[in-house]
Amino acid sequence: MAMAKHLTLIACVFAALMPALASAQRWAEGAVMQLTAATAIEYGTDAKRITKTVGPGSVVCGNATFSDPAPGVIKACRVPERVACLPKPVGTGSAALAKSGTKGDFIAWYCAGADLPVIVACTKAACGLVGAKRAVAAVASNPTLAGVNEALTPFTLDPYKDPSLIAVWAPYTAEIRALVP
């Protein structure tokens, strides 16, 4: 029961992060990415990558867009992973703090060795029941790091830079800091 409640809290917060931006997480070199918003994209190989924010619109995954981080090697584009660990009890991170406040909802937790917590936040205007139901089903059926990163793929707002998201979690800064293992 506690595990289901924990997953539901995580999923409800993730639900607000589901606007359709990119239909895939990875694109082969030369592919055209259809982006409905500016999106951070990594381009290169596993050993050498560069990250650039591109879009919205049709963007070619290639050297002309990103420059060439690995000459002579086939490269690809991908949306970078947002989350390095999952919170307890599902993963190895700290316990999670999930709050629903007057300005929106958020969940926060720490990963080992990280200076800043993982924060996933949405404003009241962005949080919705239909999205929550879809996210609950998605996260509950795939509570893995890959599953969570895939659920977060469309999310482009940075909770550390976007003022509306900072307003959601900032009142709880002391509680977030208390999560540090």
C-alpha positions as CSV (number, residue, x, y, z in Angstrom):
1,M,0.0,0.0,0.0
2,A,2.8,2.5,0.9
3,M,4.6,1.7,-2.4
4,A,1.4,2.3,-4.4
5,K,0.9,5.6,-2.6
6,H,4.5,6.6,-3.2
7,L,4.2,5.8,-6.9
8,T,0.9,7.6,-7.2
9,L,2.5,10.8,-5.7
10,I,5.4,10.6,-8.1
11,A,3.1,9.9,-11.0
12,C,0.8,12.7,-10.2
13,V,3.6,15.2,-10.3
14,F,5.0,13.7,-13.5
15,A,1.6,14.0,-15.1
16,A,2.0,17.8,-15.5
17,L,5.1,17.2,-17.4
18,M,3.5,15.4,-20.3
19,P,2.9,17.9,-23.1
20,A,3.7,16.3,-26.4
21,L,7.0,17.8,-27.6
22,A,9.0,15.0,-29.2
23,S,7.6,11.7,-30.3
24,A,11.0,9.9,-29.8
25,Q,13.9,10.2,-27.4
26,R,16.5,9.3,-30.0
27,W,17.1,10.2,-33.6
28,A,19.7,8.8,-36.1
29,E,22.1,11.3,-37.7
30,G,20.3,12.9,-40.6
31,A,16.8,12.4,-39.2
32,V,14.5,15.4,-38.9
33,M,13.2,16.0,-35.4
34,Q,9.8,17.5,-35.0
35,L,9.9,19.7,-31.8
36,T,6.9,21.7,-30.6
37,A,9.1,23.7,-28.2
38,A,12.7,24.6,-27.6
39,T,14.3,21.4,-26.4
40,A,17.8,20.5,-25.1
41,I,19.2,17.8,-27.4
42,E,22.5,15.9,-27.0
43,Y,24.3,15.2,-30.3
44,G,27.3,12.9,-30.8
45,T,28.5,9.5,-29.6
46,D,28.6,7.8,-26.2
47,A,32.1,9.1,-25.7
48,K,31.7,12.7,-27.2
49,R,28.5,14.7,-27.0
50,I,27.5,18.3,-27.1
51,T,24.2,19.7,-25.9
52,K,22.3,22.5,-27.6
53,T,18.8,23.8,-27.3
54,V,17.0,23.7,-30.6
55,G,13.5,24.1,-31.9
56,P,10.7,24.5,-32.1
57,G,9.9,23.1,-35.5
58,S,11.8,20.8,-37.8
59,V,15.4,20.4,-36.8
60,V,17.9,18.1,-38.6
61,C,20.0,15.9,-36.4
62,G,23.4,16.6,-37.9
63,N,26.7,18.5,-38.0
64,A,25.1,21.5,-39.6
65,T,22.9,22.0,-36.6
66,F,25.2,21.0,-33.8
67,S,28.8,21.0,-35.2
68,D,30.9,17.8,-35.2
69,P,31.9,16.5,-31.8
70,A,33.3,13.2,-33.3
71,P,34.6,13.6,-36.9
72,G,34.3,10.4,-39.0
73,V,32.0,8.6,-36.5
74,I,28.3,8.0,-36.9
75,K,26.4,10.1,-34.4
76,A,22.9,10.4,-33.0
77,C,20.6,12.9,-31.2
78,R,18.8,12.2,-28.0
79,V,17.0,14.1,-25.2
80,P,19.3,13.9,-22.2
81,E,18.3,11.9,-19.2
82,R,16.9,14.1,-16.5
83,V,17.0,11.8,-13.5
84,A,20.1,9.9,-12.2
85,C,18.4,7.9,-9.5
86,L,14.9,7.1,-8.2
87,P,13.8,8.0,-4.7
88,K,13.4,5.3,-2.0
89,P,11.7,2.8,-1.7
90,V,11.8,2.3,-5.5
91,G,15.5,3.3,-6.0
92,T,18.7,4.3,-4.4
93,G,18.0,8.0,-3.8
94,S,16.9,9.7,-0.6
95,A,13.3,9.6,0.5
96,A,11.1,11.8,-1.7
97,L,9.3,15.0,-0.6
98,A,6.0,15.5,-2.5
99,K,3.9,18.6,-1.9
100,S,0.8,20.1,-3.4
101,G,0.8,23.8,-2.7
102,T,-1.2,26.8,-3.7
103,K,1.1,27.5,-6.7
104,G,1.6,23.9,-7.9
105,D,2.9,20.5,-7.2
106,F,6.4,19.1,-6.9
107,I,8.5,16.1,-5.9
108,A,12.1,16.3,-4.8
109,W,14.8,13.8,-3.8
110,Y,18.6,13.6,-3.7
111,C,20.8,11.2,-5.6
112,A,24.1,10.1,-4.1
113,G,26.9,12.5,-4.8
114,A,24.6,15.2,-6.2
115,D,24.9,18.8,-5.0
116,L,21.3,19.7,-6.0
117,P,18.2,17.6,-5.6
118,V,16.1,16.3,-8.4
119,I,13.1,18.5,-8.5
120,V,10.1,17.8,-10.8
121,A,7.5,20.6,-10.6
122,C,4.4,21.9,-12.3
123,T,2.3,25.0,-11.8
124,K,-1.4,24.7,-10.9
125,A,-2.3,25.7,-14.4
126,A,-0.2,22.8,-15.9
127,C,-1.3,20.1,-13.5
128,G,-4.4,18.2,-14.8
129,L,-6.4,15.1,-13.8
130,V,-6.4,13.5,-17.3
131,G,-2.6,13.7,-17.4
132,A,-2.3,12.4,-13.9
133,K,-4.3,9.3,-14.7
134,R,-2.1,8.6,-17.7
135,A,1.1,9.2,-15.7
136,V,-0.1,7.0,-12.8
137,A,-0.6,4.2,-15.3
138,A,2.8,4.8,-17.0
139,V,4.9,5.1,-13.9
140,A,3.1,2.4,-11.9
141,S,3.7,0.0,-14.8
142,N,7.4,1.0,-15.4
143,P,8.9,2.4,-12.1
144,T,12.4,2.2,-13.5
145,L,15.0,4.9,-14.2
146,A,14.5,4.5,-17.9
147,G,10.7,4.7,-17.5
148,V,10.9,7.9,-15.5
149,N,13.3,9.5,-17.9
150,E,11.1,8.6,-20.8
151,A,8.1,10.1,-18.9
152,L,10.1,13.3,-18.4
153,T,11.4,13.5,-22.0
154,P,8.8,16.1,-23.1
155,F,9.4,18.3,-20.1
156,T,11.5,21.4,-21.0
157,L,11.1,23.9,-18.2
158,D,14.0,23.9,-15.8
159,P,12.8,24.0,-12.1
160,Y,15.9,25.9,-11.2
161,K,15.5,28.6,-13.9
162,D,11.8,29.0,-14.6
163,P,10.4,31.6,-12.1
164,S,6.9,30.0,-12.0
165,L,8.4,26.6,-11.0
166,I,10.8,28.2,-8.5
167,A,7.7,29.7,-6.8
168,V,6.2,26.2,-6.5
169,W,9.1,24.6,-4.5
170,A,11.0,27.5,-2.9
171,P,8.6,27.8,0.1
172,Y,9.8,24.2,1.0
173,T,13.5,24.7,0.7
174,A,14.3,23.8,4.3
175,E,12.3,20.5,3.9
176,I,14.1,19.7,0.6
177,R,17.5,20.3,2.3
178,A,16.5,18.0,5.1
179,L,16.3,15.1,2.6
180,V,20.1,15.1,2.1
181,P,21.3,11.6,3.2
